[in-house]
Amino acid sequence: MGDKNVRCDFCNYYFEENNILDTSYEWKACEDCADELIKCGCCSQLFLYEELRKDKIDGIYYCENCP
């Protein structure tokens, strides 16, 4: 079993690296916390709802960095 050496930036628990997902801003999220995140329809990075533009287009959310 691998070392639990990568911290989830949302729940602050430690996980094995293969159980951690990269998000925007170089944040790390475990699989449970990642379920709470929303993928940008353009760049596919994961964001908290509060970080996405509020002009949802055709049911798809976009981050502030994408057109």
Summary of the structure (lengths in Angstrom):
residues: 67
radius of gyration: 13.3
end to end distance: 42.8
largest distance: 44.2
contacts: 161
relative contact order: 0.18
helix: 19%
strand: 27%
